[in-house]
Amino acid sequence: MNRTKTVKPKVVELSSEDKAKQRKKLMAEFLAKGGKIEKVPYGVTNQEMGSPNQNAGWIPPQTITPKTWRTRKTKAKAKKKKSKK
């Protein structure tokens, strides 16, 4: 069998300055097209952002674990006891 060899293109590693320039250019293009930057707090998901998609349309009920419940009870009891003194 005669197979032709396919030549893989060489991947050029960019320096950190070049990468920064490229990111800056891409961000400028994005903003020029009308894009906006939104600061999202840590831990926020698509569900809380109000943009449900196929995978993030259902919001589970807010529940706590039994351990958390016990801890809160214990702390409340200790606080109550402390305030009586």
Secondary structure, 3 states (H helix, E strand, C coil): CCCCCCCCCCCCCCCHHHHHHHHHHHHHHHHHCCCCCCCCCCCCCHHHHCCCCCCCCCCCCCCCCHHHHHHHHHHHHHHHHHHHC
